[in-house]
Amino acid sequence: MATLDTPVTVDLVAELLQPGPLRATLASLWAPNAERMAEATAAKVRCVANSSQLNRLMEDGKDKPDG
């Protein structure tokens, strides 16, 4: 088993831990998280916009938006 471990380990280091393949691997792992973060940020922006609109309506004494 030890005779197999060394070539496999050396090959993995040679293939995966080089800058190009490592960058691609990390990017594929981070991409879903980045998408979720973008969706969460967009939802937060929508909530803040809705909250601002409601605050303006209350300040103006209205209970419904125009239109």
Secondary structure, 3 states (H helix, E strand, C coil): CHHHHHHHHHHHHHHHCCHHHHHHHHHHHHHHHHHHHHHHHHHHHHHHHHHHHHHHHHHCCCCCCCC
